[in-house]
Amino acid sequence: MGNEIMIKMANFSAYPSGREDEDGAFNGTRFRETILRPAIEAAKQNGQVVCVSLENVLSFGSSFLEEAFGGLVRKGIADKKFLKSHLIIDPGKPSYERYKDVIFQYINDAKVA
């Protein structure tokens, strides 16, 4: 098995937003539970890293990013140390570098529930 699990966020949605199902179909909880969680669990089991590409996503809701990525810590799926060493965010273009920074800030700020 390769060392990297690749996730293309644009395959989930070009406009991901919201936290919960009430906020729409392409929300942070759904992304975390159906895409991120299985990838993170596989990475833990197999010694891999997870690379999330932001390329071709046209817009991000801040609540989506916080729920999807901060929720990994809050829900006990992965701790901050693991995510800092096993999660790669590929912004896809220079203007999306800020989203990479925001994602890691949400992870850093998250508290285990």
Summary of the structure (lengths in Angstrom):
residues: 113
radius of gyration: 12.8
end to end distance: 33.0
largest distance: 37.1
contacts: 360
relative contact order: 0.20
helix: 55%
strand: 12%
